[in-house]
Amino acid sequence: SPAPAITAPLAQTGGVAGGSVVLSAQAVGGPTILYQWFKDELPLLDGGHVSGALTDTLSINPATTADDGDYRLTASNNCGTAQSAVAALTVSPACSGDVYADARVDGLDIFGFVECILTGIGCSATDLDGDTLTADVDTDEDLDSFVTKLLQDDSSCH
């Protein structure tokens, strides 16, 4: 059986904090290919917000700016090892109110904002009044600012 070869480069190289980042590559080769993802030359393990470390698709959810770095995939079998090209991942900070992480503050963000207030989950983009307190702690002020931002004509993140 042939040694593995990477046939498709890494797919995604950017994301927004609080959102999901997926990196994938394709390999061909012998009957069994073993995969390993690396960040900054260190092997990744599944756990926390990282899954797929031993597959051809790596998921980081929720992504943070701490996930910035150089990622690559190795594919190996008993005949050899292939490495993907390095992809530099940059995770941009979420803009205030963009809980859905789609670069807009709109109706899609309402559920996440309410979930933050009720459960404390997914709150990274909910400090809308700039006091460093998220909506689960600072509900009244952040809620007022969130509603104001929702009602603006241009709710895109700049």
N, C-alpha and C positions, 0 to 999 in steps of 0.2 A: 504494500500500500504506500502511496506517496506521502511525503512530508506535507504538513499544512502550508497553505498560502493564503494571505489576506487578499480577498477579491473586491471588497468594497471598503472605502475609507470610513473613518468615524463620521457620524452624521451631525450631531448638534454640538456647538461650541459656545453657546451662550444661554443665559437664563436670567430669571428675576427672582430675587430672594423671596422665599415663601412659596414659590411655584415648584414645578417638577422639571427636572432635567433628565433627559435620556440620551445616553451615548451608545451607539451600536456600530458594529462592523461585521462583515461576513468573512468566513474562512471556508476553504475546501481542503480536503485531504483524506487520509485513511478513514477507516471505519469509526474510530473514536477520537474526537478532538477534545482536549482539555483546555479550558479557557482560564485566564487570570487577568484581571484589570489592575493597573498600577496608577497611582497618583504621585507625581513628583518622585518617580522611581521606587516607591514603596508599594508592596502588594496591598490591595484592598480586601477587606472582609465584609461579609454581610452583617448587618446589625445597625441599630439606630435608624438613620434616614437613608442608608445605603442598602440596595439589594441588587442581586445579579452579578456579584463580584466574580463568580465562576461560570458565567454564561457569556454569550456574545452581545448581550444588552445590559448595560449598567443603568440603574435608576437611582436618582438622588431626589428624595422628596421628604420634607421640604428642603430645597436648596438654600444655602446661606452664602454669604461672601467668603466664609472660611473654606468653601469648596472650590474656590479659585485655584487653578493649578494646571499642570501638564499631565494629561491622561493618555494612556496607551493600553492596548490589549495584546496579550500573547496568546497564540494558539499552538498547542503542541500535541504530538502523538509519539509513538515509539520510533518514528523515522526522523523526527526533527521538530524545530520550533520556528514559528514566524512571528514577527512583531509588526503591529500597525504603526503608521506614522503617529507622531505625537500631536495631540490636539490640545490647544490651550483653551481651557474653560474659564470664562469670566461670568460671574454672577453679579448682576447689577442690584443695588439696593432697591427694594420695593418703594414705590411712591406712596405717600400717606393716603389711606383709603382704598388702595388697590389690593384688596384681600384676595381676589380671584387671580391676581398676578397676570393680567392681560394688557397692561400698560394703559388702562382706562379706569376711571372711577364711574361705575354705572350700576344698573340694577343687578348685575351678576355678583356684585360685592355685598349686597344686603344680607344674604344668608350667612356668609362668613363673618360679617361684622356682628350680627346677632349671636352667632355661635360663640364668638370670642367673649362677648358680654356674659353669656350664660354659663360657659364652660371654662373660659380661659385658654382655649385651644385656638391656634392660628392667628395670634394677635400681633404679629410682627409689623403689619402695615396699618395698625389702628391708632397710632398716636397722631391725631390730626391737628392738635393745638400746639404741638412743638414743645411740650413740657417733659418729654421722655417717658411719660406714663401711658401705657396702652389702655384701650377702651374697657378692658375688664376691671381696671383699677380706677380709671378716671372717666367714668361713663358719661356724665352729663356734658362736660366740655367737649369730649371727643365726638359724642353723638350730634351735638349742635353743629360742629365743624363738618362732620360727615354728610349730614343732610344738606348743608350749604353747598358742599362740593358736588353732591349729586345733582343739585338744581342748576349748576353752572352750564352755560351753553357749551363750553369746551372743557370736558372732564378728562382729557388725555394727560398722561404723565409727561412732563417735559424734562 
